[in-house]
Amino acid sequence: MCDYSLEMYRSRPARAHERYATHRFPSGSVGFIAPGDPSTAICMACDTTLQLAVVPPHLQTQAGQQGPTEVTFVRLEPGPYHDGIRFANGTEVSLQMLGPNVDAYLIDALTEPAPAAEVREFETVEI
């Protein structure tokens, strides 16, 4: 998913084994981008597993982590921003709190397209 605050930007789904970075878009919202393409938001499914290269200093105590760490992409409720991550200790933070310029590696993406709903045409029956 991409936070609704990123809907005005071009986007694409995340792919397993790609590298990303958090980025502050012109709207002020923080989201993931592929390096070299700051105009395209990367959308992730909930429960996608990422490895952060480093936990920003302002979150290290709260997250209980310092160096590279695995996190899970989550949807946060309530609040103005819904894209977030969960640390192993259960702490959840929005990407806004993570801030820009945090490198991440996508370990496990839930990117398989959902099967299309079967569409059946109804026959017109004359009465």
MOJOCOR-V359327 format. One record per run of one state. SS is the DSSP state (@ for helix, = for strand, . for the rest). FROM is the first residue (numbers start at 1). LEN is the number of residues. Records with the same first field share a line. If there is no record, write none. Layout:
SS = FROM-LEN ; FROM-LEN
//
This chain:
. = 1-3 ; 7-3 ; 14-5 ; 25-5 ; 35-2 ; 44-5 ; 53-4 ; 64-5 ; 76-7 ; 87-5 ; 99-4 ; 109-19
@ = 4-3 ; 57-7 ; 95-4
= = 10-4 ; 19-6 ; 30-5 ; 37-7 ; 49-4 ; 69-7 ; 83-4 ; 92-3 ; 103-6
//
